[in-house]
Amino acid sequence: MNAVLQAESLNAPSRTGPSVEPGPSCTPDGIMQLGLGFWGSKTLLSAIELGLFTELAREPLSLEEIRERLGLHPRSARDFFDALVALRMLDRKDGLYSNTPETDLYLDRAKPSYVGGMLEMCNARLYPFWGHLTEGLRTGQPQNEIKGGENLFEAIYADPALLKRFLSAMTGLSMGAGKAIAETFPWDRYRTFIDVGGAQGGVPVQIALAHPHLTGGEFDLPPVGPIFEEYAASFGLSDRLRFHPGDFFTDPLPKADVIIMGHILHDWDLDEKRLLIQKAYEALPEGGAFLVFEALIDDDRKENAVGLLMSLNMLIETQGGFDYTGADCRGWMEEAGFRETYTRHLVGPDSMVVGIK
Ligand SMILES: C[S@@+](CC[C@H](N)C(=O)[O-])C[C@H]1O[C@@H](n2cnc3c(N)ncnc32)[C@H](O)[C@@H]1O
């Protein structure tokens, strides 16, 4: 079953089961750590917003040098940088601050491995919106730009800067899963693929880079086209990856041996999910494969905290979206006619469900 990102990676206390008598290990530490988790989270998000890791990727810097480059007030600068050292996001040696190997690879905006787009979106949008989680839980209503009632994508796509940030956030969110899909799926059995709702193109690019025999591309709303094309061209893949503009609710999907939907089904309510699965079925040949990937909730709904919290994020972000288990998705695929289905863990909290027509 789905290997999961366990509670401890979200600073949650481990589950020890009901105890009759609270023992010496029954402390409030885990509760307090989780409750204060937003302090560490927002410190990291501000560091990304300020470009700290991009500056330090050029050269290690002293407290005064980095403070001046980022334009920070002296009052809390030292505490800010040292908190990031204690949170294992920076190193400090002989008075010089530098990135850790991970922050240098993944949080330097100048590197193609940058995954901070998702975290930039968390900082700019999700952090304030999650302040209204309780209201969302009480009303069942989204708490973002569409609080008044429109569709999330219409709201995001009306603002070019927001669109670019959102699409690049998706690349950060799905880079690990995209690499795992490229490495573990039996691509030698197929020749063409389409990533439906592929955003900037992070996943199709990873697949095409790893498998030169494949051609395909992505299907997405028309405003995404130029951003996808620029991204695919930056990897020299324009001849093998094509953009197909359209609306997956009103247009047929392009035909291909493999259809992918990553973080698509969770945006929509159950009827819409079923409709999209049916359209994928219709676009595939006999023997074709449908790949769905998400932070799938484990079948017992007890372990993958990221998948469950992602579902709360869908409450904040969408009119009717919710995340689901591998078993849920396999059931919907089987209703649509897929003859064989299975779930595979990809990386961290992400898993995929595969349906073979
Ligand atoms: C949450 S993002 C997922 C991006 C990408 N698959 C990933 O996992 O990183 C949803 C994507 O669906 C696309 N989308 C939303 N509504 C759509 C529609 N009606 N027709 C086609 N694409 C749509 C969006 O433009 C966006 O790229």
The ligand as an SDF file (V2000), in Angstrom:
LIG
                    3D

 27 29  0  0  0  0  0  0  0  0999 V2000
   -3.8060   21.6910   -9.7280 C   0  0  0  0  0  0  0  0  0  0  0  0
   -3.1810   21.9820  -11.3390 S   0  0  0  0  0  0  0  0  0  0  0  0
   -2.2980   20.4900  -11.6340 C   0  0  0  0  0  0  0  0  0  0  0  0
   -1.0900   20.6840  -12.4620 C   0  0  0  0  0  0  0  0  0  0  0  0
   -0.2370   19.4560  -12.7890 C   0  0  0  0  0  0  0  0  0  0  0  0
   -0.9920   18.3730  -13.3590 N   0  0  0  0  0  0  0  0  0  0  0  0
    0.5000   18.9790  -11.5650 C   0  0  0  0  0  0  0  0  0  0  0  0
    0.1410   17.9810  -10.9680 O   0  0  0  0  0  0  0  0  0  0  0  0
    1.4640   19.6410  -11.1880 O   0  0  0  0  0  0  0  0  0  0  0  0
   -4.6410   21.8350  -12.3160 C   0  0  0  0  0  0  0  0  0  0  0  0
   -4.4140   22.0320  -13.8040 C   0  0  0  0  0  0  0  0  0  0  0  0
   -5.6560   21.7920  -14.4620 O   0  0  0  0  0  0  0  0  0  0  0  0
   -5.8460   22.7800  -15.4550 C   0  0  0  0  0  0  0  0  0  0  0  0
   -7.2770   22.9680  -15.6770 N   0  0  0  0  0  0  0  0  0  0  0  0
   -8.2000   23.4580  -14.8170 C   0  0  0  0  0  0  0  0  0  0  0  0
   -9.4240   23.4710  -15.3730 N   0  0  0  0  0  0  0  0  0  0  0  0
   -9.2640   22.9740  -16.6240 C   0  0  0  0  0  0  0  0  0  0  0  0
  -10.1640   22.7290  -17.6810 C   0  0  0  0  0  0  0  0  0  0  0  0
  -11.4790   23.0020  -17.5490 N   0  0  0  0  0  0  0  0  0  0  0  0
   -9.6920   22.2030  -18.8230 N   0  0  0  0  0  0  0  0  0  0  0  0
   -8.3500   21.9220  -18.9630 C   0  0  0  0  0  0  0  0  0  0  0  0
   -7.4520   22.1230  -17.9790 N   0  0  0  0  0  0  0  0  0  0  0  0
   -7.8930   22.6540  -16.8220 C   0  0  0  0  0  0  0  0  0  0  0  0
   -5.2000   24.0010  -14.8710 C   0  0  0  0  0  0  0  0  0  0  0  0
   -4.8880   24.9550  -15.8730 O   0  0  0  0  0  0  0  0  0  0  0  0
   -3.9730   23.4230  -14.1890 C   0  0  0  0  0  0  0  0  0  0  0  0
   -2.8780   23.3540  -15.0700 O   0  0  0  0  0  0  0  0  0  0  0  0
  1  2  1  0
  2  3  1  0
  2 10  1  0
  3  4  1  0
  4  5  1  0
  5  6  1  0
  5  7  1  0
  7  8  2  0
  7  9  1  0
 10 11  1  0
 11 12  1  0
 11 26  1  0
 12 13  1  0
 13 14  1  0
 13 24  1  0
 14 15  1  0
 14 23  1  0
 15 16  2  0
 16 17  1  0
 17 18  1  0
 17 23  2  0
 18 19  1  0
 18 20  2  0
 20 21  1  0
 21 22  2  0
 22 23  1  0
 24 25  1  0
 24 26  1  0
 26 27  1  0
M  CHG  2   2   1   9  -1
M  END
$$$$
